[in-house]
Amino acid sequence: MAEKEASSESFQIGLKSLLDRHPELRPYVPVASRWTELIETYGDALMAKAKWQSDTSDHEMILDHYVAVCDELEATLLANFRAEGW
């Protein structure tokens, strides 16, 4: 299966956030495109979390959901990078 193009806004946001939180992953950026869809999903979840954090309404359950999703996706991505030798 061919790797998906890793240039979407969601991918860029997801990868930047992951690298900001885990700078030790920077040497492994060349293999990040192996998980394009996962990184894009992480980026989408981060954007949704930010939206709900900035919403002045009471949406605590939705925000909690996106916090949990982001944490789970980040853990999965870290496991994938570790499997590559990190």
HELIX and SHEET records of a PDB file:
HELIX    1   1 GLU A    9  ARG A   21  1                                  13    
HELIX    2   2 PRO A   23  TRP A   35  5                                  13    
HELIX    3   3 THR A   36  SER A   54  1                                  19    
HELIX    4   4 GLU A   60  ALA A   83  1                                  24    
END                                                                             
